[in-house]
Amino acid sequence: MSTHMQPPLSFTHLVRDTCLCLHVQRAARALARRFDEALRPLGLTQGQFSLLTSLNRPEPPTLGSVAALLAMDRTTLTANLKPLERRGLIKVTVDKEDKRSRRIAITPQGRALLTKAAPVWKKTHAQLERSIARGSADDLRAALMSLS
């Protein structure tokens, strides 16, 4: 017979009902599924859409700055860039000032796809904001931003 103690079932229920991390992860997955579904006809996932959007700036950002913005490690970002690069939506180049650094540019084809995706995102986002049960989307954003 084992003498190891197990947490009681009440602890499991406490985590299930109150764990902020669990609830944020579940909500993030549900949101991602909704956006993935909406963007699928354009051949994009919500992660790819966010990545393309993060590149929509006057000058190509560094890989490190995009990783920081998207709260990703550089290895994960690099893996996520590969399919976009193969499709000709982005171009990764060596930084002219720092040869150790890489810059990521959205291509004209990538900008055209982002332009098509924007109204799909806006419609889906508006539907989700209206579906928030308590408070407002602004309150939810503020609460989530306070954690990062």
C-alpha positions, 0 to 999 in steps of 0.5 A: 500500500502506498503512503503517498498523499494525493491532493483531494478531489476538492483541490481538482475542482478548485483549480478547474473553477478558479485557475486563471491560467486554465481559463485564459488558455481555454479561452485562447484556444476557443478564440483561435478556433473561431479565427482559424475557421473565419480565415481558413478560406484565405489559407491563413490561421489566426497565428499567421494573420497575427504574424503578417499584421505584425509585419505591416510597418514602414520598415521590416522589423527584426526577428527579435522584435517580432518575437517579443511583440508576439510573446514567442521565442525566436525558435517558434517564430522562425518555425512559424515564418517558414510556411509564409516564406514558402508561400511568398508572403514574407521575405527574411533577410540579413540585417545590413547593420548587424549581420547576426540579425534577421529582418522580416519583410511582408511582400506585396503578395503578403500585403494583398492577402492581409488586405483581403483578411482584414474585413474577415478579421474585423467581422469575426472580432466584432462578433466575439466582442458582442458575445462577451457575457460580462463587462466589456471587451475593453475591461477584458483587454485591460485585465489581460494586459495587466498580466503581461 
